[in-house]
Amino acid sequence: MAENKLLVGYYRLSMEDGSSEKESNSITNQRLLVRDYITGHADLSALEFRELYDDGYSGATMNRPAMQELLELIRREKVGCIVVKDFSRFSRDYIELGTYLEQIMPFMGIRFISISDKYDSSEYNGRTLGLDFQFKGLLADFYVKDQSVKVKTAVAAKRENGQYCAGSAPFGFQRNPEDRSELLIVEEEAEIIRRVFSLTLARYSKTDICRLFNEEGIKTPLQQMHSRQKGNPKYVESKNLAWTSDMIRKILNDKNYYGCMVYGKTKIPDPGSGKEVPVPREQWKVLEGHHEPIVSKEVFEQAQALQIRHTRSSKYNKTENMLNGFVKCGHCKRNLTLSKEYKGHGYYSCSYATGKEKTECFSGKLDNRILEQMLIQDWKRVVQTQIDQVQMQEQMKEEQNRKIKEAKSDIQRLEIKLENLHSQKSWNYEQYHDGVLSKDDFIRERKELDTEQEQIRLEIQKSESSIVKEQELLEKQYIPLDELMKYRGYDRIDRELLEQNLDAVYVYDDGRVEICWKSCGNDVTSPGKIL
């Protein structure tokens, strides 16, 4: 071992072991142990000594700041000896540990000492590790994987119980100092969030909101949170941060703002590896009513719809295009273009059909006033259909309640009958035990009673299914009747009505028009013809 090379004492403590404000006691204990060992060995005490430590990092990965610094020293051939408290301080991955001890360290001429394991590589020159050391490495690897699974299970259980377990609170919230599993609203930041939603509902685009906030000098989420957490102000100022459309989009899409906790966005397929992979959005878990909302769910959903469509002027004139984003080509599904109005009329056409041969896109001209009249008439039809459905539903409720009451009465009667059969079976057994009932009669009657019990259980199950079905019908949400009645005799349409009720209008080259309405969560498609 060359005298001009370093003797490195490496220490590590994981997050699970706990830590103090400056440096954990465990790190201190490791330092004392290593220094005492070096002092007792004259060949080591003569070398230049350097200490490296990772406080709060898992041994399952080598991606630790101090470990990376040590590996860089090894690559530069600056290290002559490494001393650790035990193998697990260096790595808990037994394959990686074995690779370093049996291949990399000997190749680089580095002596490795594990004090608690009584291991010194100089005593194993040319020989592989003993079986006991290999088992220790394997057990360390099992330990970290087991701990990973346990921690993941514990965190999942806390989240299922509504406890907030993320590292930091989202913009607009802070963790309750008295209960870290709760979120509290930061009113100053919440006002910015409410304003983002308010401006969006007022038809401001994301770019417009960014321009307004930047002109007013409103701090970005990072600046706000950094200021609240008393971070380094020079760091934030050096970033020269400004509001961007992506910041606005994240606020508008964050379900935390109407009281939801969203989790399960990533997963770790290999326990202990620390490598996360994204989970499809439809598999994310959403817990509603988790904390106090900053905006209502209705406001959130309206803002979501407005992110997709914004009323804007036609490129040919400055008049408002109320149907913008709704009228589409039935073939290519792209938005139709509205021409400049002439004498109160404009015409929709598909720009992708112009000058192209054998295209199936809409190549005609659709009068905007005719389309608006079609929408008005079809909306009246949809409203009347909904009114009829609601009135019918009201009439059916009494019948459904009667069926539920009867089913519950049947279940109660059947359960009593089932209990009587159980008592009969017990009495038969006593009679058989006392010799009053023969074995053949006992077996025959038991089979008959078992068959009758099974039939009763099936009847109970059928009645329970009937109750569930009727309750689902009762709980089905319909638009309130008074809300629908106001649209009866409606002779106009506006943007708000369209955004709340219209999905799209598809125009086909053969003259067909399909109007797709949103009706109680179900699409209602109305076919028609261009006049």
C-alpha positions in Angstrom: 0.0 0.0 0.0 1.7 3.2 -1.2 2.3 5.8 1.5 1.2 8.7 -0.6 -2.3 7.3 -1.0 -5.3 8.1 1.3 -6.7 6.1 4.1 -10.5 6.8 3.9 -12.9 6.2 6.8 -16.4 5.9 5.4 -19.6 6.2 7.5 -23.3 6.0 6.5 -26.7 6.3 8.2 -30.0 5.7 6.6 -33.2 7.8 7.2 -34.8 5.0 9.1 -32.1 5.1 11.7 -32.9 8.7 12.7 -30.7 11.8 12.8 -30.1 14.9 14.8 -30.0 18.5 13.5 -26.3 18.5 12.6 -24.8 15.0 12.5 -26.4 11.8 13.8 -25.0 10.1 16.9 -24.6 7.0 14.9 -22.2 8.7 12.5 -20.3 10.0 15.6 -20.1 6.5 17.0 -18.8 5.1 13.6 -16.1 7.8 13.5 -14.9 7.0 17.1 -14.8 3.2 16.3 -12.8 3.8 13.0 -10.4 6.3 14.6 -9.7 4.0 17.6 -9.0 1.1 15.2 -6.6 3.2 13.1 -4.8 4.4 16.3 -4.2 0.8 17.3 -2.6 -0.1 14.0 0.7 1.6 13.3 0.7 0.8 9.5 -2.6 2.7 9.2 -1.9 5.7 11.5 1.0 6.7 9.3 -1.2 7.3 6.3 -3.0 10.6 5.4 -6.5 10.2 6.7 -9.8 11.5 5.2 -13.4 11.0 6.4 -16.5 10.8 4.2 -20.0 10.2 5.3 -23.6 10.0 4.0 -26.2 10.9 6.6 -29.7 9.9 5.6 -29.0 7.7 2.6 -30.0 4.1 2.0 -27.4 1.4 1.5 -29.5 -0.2 -1.3 -27.9 2.2 -3.8 -24.4 3.5 -4.5 -25.9 6.8 -5.6 -24.9 8.7 -2.4 -22.9 12.0 -2.4 -20.0 10.8 -0.3 -19.9 7.4 -1.9 -19.7 9.0 -5.3 -16.8 11.1 -4.0 -15.1 8.0 -2.7 -15.6 6.2 -6.0 -14.1 9.2 -7.9 -11.0 9.0 -5.6 -10.8 5.3 -6.4 -11.0 5.9 -10.1 -8.1 8.5 -9.8 -6.1 5.9 -7.8 -5.9 8.2 -4.8 -7.1 5.6 -2.2 -4.9 3.0 -0.5 -7.3 1.7 2.2 -10.9 2.0 3.2 -12.2 1.4 6.7 -15.9 1.0 7.6 -17.7 -0.1 10.7 -19.4 -3.0 8.9 -20.2 -4.2 5.4 -23.7 -2.8 5.5 -22.3 0.8 5.9 -20.6 0.4 2.5 -23.5 -1.4 0.7 -26.5 -3.5 1.5 -26.6 -5.0 -2.0 -24.7 -8.2 -1.6 -23.9 -8.7 -5.3 -22.5 -5.2 -5.6 -20.6 -5.6 -2.3 -19.1 -8.9 -3.5 -18.1 -7.2 -6.8 -16.2 -4.5 -5.0 -14.5 -6.8 -2.4 -13.5 -9.6 -4.8 -12.9 -7.7 -8.1 -12.6 -3.9 -8.0 -10.7 -3.4 -4.7 -8.1 -6.1 -5.4 -7.6 -4.9 -9.0 -7.1 -1.3 -7.8 -4.8 -2.5 -5.0 -7.0 -1.1 -2.3 -7.1 -2.6 1.2 -10.6 -2.9 2.7 -11.3 -3.2 6.4 -14.7 -3.9 8.1 -14.1 -3.6 11.8 -17.3 -5.3 13.2 -17.0 -8.1 10.7 -13.4 -8.6 11.6 -12.5 -8.5 7.9 -9.2 -7.3 6.4 -8.7 -7.9 2.7 -4.9 -8.1 3.3 -5.6 -11.4 5.0 -7.5 -12.8 2.0 -5.0 -12.1 -0.7 -5.7 -14.4 -3.7 -8.6 -16.0 -1.9 -12.4 -15.4 -2.1 -14.5 -14.3 0.7 -15.5 -16.9 3.3 -19.0 -18.4 3.4 -19.9 -16.5 6.5 -19.1 -13.1 4.9 -21.2 -14.0 1.8 -24.1 -14.9 4.1 -23.8 -11.5 5.9 -23.9 -9.7 2.6 -27.0 -11.8 1.5 -28.7 -11.0 4.8 -28.0 -7.3 4.4 -29.6 -7.4 0.9 -32.6 -9.2 2.3 -32.9 -6.7 5.1 -33.0 -3.7 2.9 -35.6 -5.3 0.6 -37.7 -6.3 3.6 -37.4 -2.8 5.0 -38.4 -1.3 1.7 -41.6 -3.4 1.5 -42.4 -2.6 5.2 -42.0 1.1 4.7 -44.0 1.0 1.5 -46.8 -0.9 3.2 -46.8 1.4 6.2 -47.0 4.5 4.0 -49.8 3.0 1.9 -51.8 2.2 5.1 -51.3 5.8 6.3 -52.5 7.2 3.0 -55.6 4.9 3.1 -56.4 6.4 6.5 -56.2 9.9 5.0 -52.7 10.8 6.3 -50.6 13.0 4.1 -47.2 11.3 3.6 -45.5 13.3 0.9 -42.2 15.0 1.6 -43.5 18.6 1.2 -46.9 20.2 0.9 -48.1 21.5 -2.5 -48.2 25.2 -3.3 -51.0 26.8 -1.4 -50.7 24.4 1.6 -48.3 23.7 4.5 -48.1 20.7 6.8 -49.6 21.2 10.2 -46.7 21.7 12.7 -48.8 19.8 15.4 -49.8 17.0 13.1 -47.6 16.5 10.0 -50.2 14.3 8.4 -52.6 17.2 7.9 -52.5 20.0 5.4 -53.3 23.6 6.2 -54.1 26.4 3.7 -51.6 29.2 3.3 -54.0 32.1 2.7 -51.5 34.3 0.8 -50.7 31.5 -1.7 -54.4 30.4 -1.8 -55.4 33.8 -3.0 -53.1 33.4 -6.1 -54.6 30.0 -6.8 -58.2 31.3 -6.5 -57.3 34.1 -8.9 -55.9 31.7 -11.4 -59.2 29.8 -11.4 -61.2 33.0 -11.4 -59.3 34.4 -14.4 -59.7 31.1 -16.3 -63.5 31.2 -15.8 -63.4 34.7 -17.1 -62.0 33.3 -20.4 -58.4 34.4 -19.8 -55.9 32.1 -21.5 -52.8 30.7 -19.7 -50.6 33.2 -21.6 -52.8 36.1 -20.6 -52.7 35.1 -16.9 -48.9 34.7 -17.0 -48.5 38.2 -18.7 -50.8 39.7 -16.0 -49.0 38.1 -13.1 -45.6 39.0 -14.4 -46.6 42.7 -15.0 -48.0 42.8 -11.4 -44.8 41.3 -10.0 -46.6 38.4 -8.3 -44.1 35.8 -7.0 -44.1 32.4 -8.7 -44.9 29.2 -6.6 -41.2 28.5 -6.1 -40.5 32.0 -5.0 -43.5 32.0 -2.6 -42.6 28.6 -1.1 -38.9 29.5 -0.8 -39.8 32.8 0.9 -42.2 31.0 3.4 -39.6 28.3 4.2 -36.9 31.0 4.7 -34.7 29.6 2.0 -31.7 31.4 0.5 -33.2 34.5 -1.2 -30.1 35.0 -3.4 -30.7 31.5 -4.9 -34.3 32.4 -6.0 -33.3 35.8 -7.3 -30.6 34.3 -9.4 -33.1 32.1 -11.2 -34.9 35.2 -12.6 -38.1 33.3 -12.4 -41.3 34.4 -14.3 -44.7 32.9 -14.6 -45.1 30.3 -17.4 -48.1 28.6 -19.0 -46.9 25.3 -17.5 -47.2 26.8 -14.0 -50.8 27.8 -14.6 -51.6 24.4 -16.2 -50.2 22.6 -13.1 -52.4 24.7 -10.8 -55.5 24.2 -12.9 -54.9 20.4 -13.0 -54.0 19.9 -9.4 -56.9 18.1 -7.6 -55.4 19.1 -4.2 -57.1 22.4 -4.7 -60.6 21.0 -4.3 -59.7 18.9 -1.3 -58.3 15.7 -2.9 -55.2 13.7 -2.0 -53.8 12.1 -5.1 -51.2 9.3 -4.7 -49.9 6.2 -6.4 -48.4 8.2 -9.3 -45.3 6.1 -9.3 -44.2 2.6 -8.0 -41.0 0.7 -7.3 -41.2 -2.6 -9.1 -38.0 -3.9 -7.5 -38.1 -3.4 -3.6 -34.9 -1.8 -2.4 -33.8 -0.6 -5.8 -35.2 2.9 -5.2 -36.0 3.2 -8.9 -39.5 4.5 -9.5 -41.6 4.1 -12.7 -44.7 6.1 -13.6 -48.1 4.7 -13.1 -50.9 5.3 -15.8 -53.1 8.3 -14.8 -56.2 6.1 -14.7 -54.6 3.9 -12.0 -53.8 6.9 -9.6 -55.6 6.8 -6.3 -57.7 9.8 -5.4 -59.1 10.4 -1.9 -61.7 13.2 -2.0 -62.5 15.3 1.0 -59.1 14.8 2.4 -58.4 18.4 3.4 -60.0 21.9 3.3 -60.4 22.9 -0.4 -59.1 26.2 -1.8 -61.7 26.2 -4.6 -64.9 24.2 -5.0 -65.1 21.1 -7.2 -67.6 22.8 -9.5 -65.1 25.7 -10.1 -62.3 23.1 -10.7 -64.3 21.2 -13.3 -65.4 24.3 -15.1 -61.8 25.4 -15.3 -60.9 22.0 -16.7 -63.4 22.4 -19.5 -62.3 25.9 -20.3 -58.7 24.7 -20.7 -59.8 22.7 -23.7 -61.8 25.5 -25.5 -61.4 29.2 -25.4 -63.9 31.5 -27.2 -61.8 33.5 -29.7 -62.4 35.5 -32.8 -62.4 34.1 -36.3 -59.2 34.7 -38.1 -61.2 36.6 -40.8 -62.9 39.0 -38.5 -63.1 40.3 -34.9 -66.6 39.0 -34.1 -66.9 36.4 -31.4 -67.0 32.8 -32.6 -69.4 31.3 -30.1 -69.1 27.7 -31.5 -65.4 27.7 -31.7 -63.9 24.4 -30.7 -67.2 22.5 -31.0 -67.8 22.3 -34.8 -65.6 19.5 -36.3 -65.2 17.7 -39.6 -66.8 14.2 -39.3 -63.9 12.6 -41.1 -60.7 14.2 -39.8 -62.2 15.4 -36.5 -60.4 18.7 -36.9 -62.1 22.0 -36.1 -64.0 23.6 -39.0 -63.0 27.1 -40.0 -65.6 30.0 -40.0 -65.5 32.5 -42.8 -66.0 36.2 -42.4 -69.6 37.0 -41.9 -71.6 38.6 -44.8 -75.0 40.1 -44.0 -75.0 38.2 -40.7 -74.0 34.8 -42.1 -70.7 33.0 -41.9 -69.8 29.6 -43.3 -68.0 26.6 -41.8 -65.7 24.5 -43.9 -62.9 22.0 -43.5 -59.6 23.5 -44.7 -58.2 20.0 -45.2 -60.8 19.3 -47.9 -59.8 22.3 -50.1 -57.8 21.4 -53.2 -57.5 17.7 -52.3 -58.7 14.8 -54.5 -60.7 11.8 -53.1 -60.9 13.4 -49.7 -63.7 12.4 -47.3 -63.5 15.6 -45.3 -66.4 18.1 -45.4 -66.0 20.0 -48.6 -69.3 22.0 -48.5 -70.3 25.2 -46.7 -72.4 25.2 -43.5 -74.3 28.4 -42.6 -73.5 29.3 -39.0 -77.1 30.6 -38.4 -78.6 27.4 -39.7 -76.4 25.4 -37.4 -77.3 27.6 -34.4 -81.0 27.0 -35.2 -80.4 23.2 -35.4 -78.7 23.3 -32.0 -81.6 25.3 -30.4 -84.2 22.8 -31.7 -82.1 19.8 -30.8 -81.4 21.2 -27.3 -85.1 21.6 -26.7 -85.6 18.0 -27.7 -82.9 16.9 -25.3 -84.3 19.0 -22.5 -87.9 17.6 -23.0 -86.4 14.0 -23.0 -84.7 14.7 -19.8 -87.9 16.2 -18.3 -89.8 13.1 -19.2 -87.1 10.9 -17.7 -87.1 12.9 -14.4 -90.9 12.8 -14.2 -90.9 9.1 -14.8 -88.1 8.6 -12.3 -90.2 10.4 -9.6 -93.1 8.0 -10.4 -90.8 5.0 -10.2 -89.2 6.0 -6.8 -92.3 4.9 -4.8 -92.3 1.6 -6.6 -88.6 1.1 -6.0 -88.9 1.9 -2.3 -91.8 -0.6 -2.1 -89.6 -3.3 -3.7 -86.8 -2.6 -1.3 -89.1 -2.8 1.7 -90.5 -6.1 0.5 -87.0 -7.5 -0.2 -85.8 -6.6 3.3 -88.9 -8.2 4.8 -88.2 -11.4 2.8 -84.6 -11.4 4.0 -85.7 -11.1 7.6 -88.2 -14.0 7.2 -85.6 -16.2 5.4 -83.0 -15.5 8.1 -85.5 -16.7 10.8 -86.2 -19.8 8.8 -82.5 -20.4 8.3 -81.9 -20.1 12.1 -84.8 -22.6 12.7 -83.2 -25.1 10.4 -79.9 -24.7 12.2 -81.6 -25.4 15.5 -83.3 -28.5 13.9 -79.9 -29.8 12.9 -78.6 -29.4 16.4 -81.6 -31.2 17.9 -81.2 -34.1 15.4 -77.6 -34.4 16.5 -78.6 -34.6 20.1 -81.3 -37.3 19.2 -78.7 -39.3 17.3 -76.2 -39.0 20.2 -78.9 -40.2 22.7 -79.7 -43.2 20.4 -83.2 -41.9 19.7 -82.4 -41.3 16.0 -80.6 -43.9 13.9 -77.5 -43.1 11.9 -79.2 -43.5 8.5 -82.1 -41.3 9.5 -79.7 -38.7 11.0 -77.6 -38.6 7.7 -80.7 -38.5 5.5 -82.3 -35.6 7.5 -79.0 -33.7 7.7 -78.7 -33.8 3.8 -82.3 -32.6 3.5 -81.7 -29.8 5.9 -78.4 -28.8 4.2 -80.2 -28.7 0.8 -83.0 -26.5 2.3 -80.5 -24.2 3.9 -78.6 -23.7 0.7 -81.8 -22.8 -1.2 -82.7 -20.3 1.5 -79.2 -18.7 1.2 -79.7 -18.4 -2.5 -83.0 -16.7 -2.0 -81.4 -14.3 0.5 -78.6 -13.5 -1.9 -81.2 -12.9 -4.7 -83.1 -10.5 -2.4 -79.9 -8.6 -1.4 -79.0 -8.2 -5.1 -82.5 -6.9 -5.8 -82.0 -4.3 -3.0 -78.7 -3.2 -4.4 -80.1 -2.8 -7.9 -83.1 -0.8 -6.7 -80.9 1.5 -4.5 -78.6 2.2 -7.5 -81.6 3.3 -9.4 -82.7 5.5 -6.6 -79.3 7.1 -6.2 -78.9 7.8 -9.9 -78.3 11.6 -10.3 -80.7 13.5 -12.5 -80.7 17.1 -13.4 -83.2 18.8 -11.0 -86.6 19.3 -12.7 -86.7 23.1 -12.0 -83.2 23.3 -13.6 -84.5 21.7 -16.8 -87.8 23.6 -16.9 -86.0 26.9 -17.4 -84.8 25.6 -20.8 -88.3 24.8 -22.1 -89.1 27.4 -24.8 -85.4 28.3 -25.0 -84.9 30.3 -28.2 -81.2 31.1 -28.0 -77.9 29.5 -27.1 -74.9 31.0 -25.4 -71.3 29.9 -24.7 -72.0 29.0 -21.1 -74.8 26.6 -22.1 -72.6 25.0 -24.8 -69.6 24.5 -22.4 -71.8 22.8 -19.8 -73.9 20.7 -22.2 -72.4 20.3 -25.6 -69.6 17.8 -26.4 -69.1 18.4 -30.2 -70.9 18.8 -33.6 -69.6 16.6 -36.4 -70.3 17.6 -40.0 -69.9 15.0 -42.8 -69.4 15.5 -46.5 -72.7 13.6 -47.3 -74.7 16.3 -45.5 -75.1 14.6 -42.1 -74.7 16.5 -38.9 -74.2 14.8 -35.5 -74.8 16.8 -32.4 -73.3 15.1 -29.3 -74.7 16.4 -26.0 -73.6 15.6 -22.5 -76.6 14.4 -20.6 -76.2 13.3 -17.0 -72.7 12.0 -17.8 -73.9 10.1 -20.9 -73.4 11.3 -24.5 -76.6 11.9 -26.5 -76.0 11.9 -30.2 -78.6 13.5 -32.5 -78.2 12.9 -36.2 -79.5 15.4 -38.7 -79.2 16.8 -42.2 -77.8 20.2 -43.4 -80.6 22.2 -44.9 
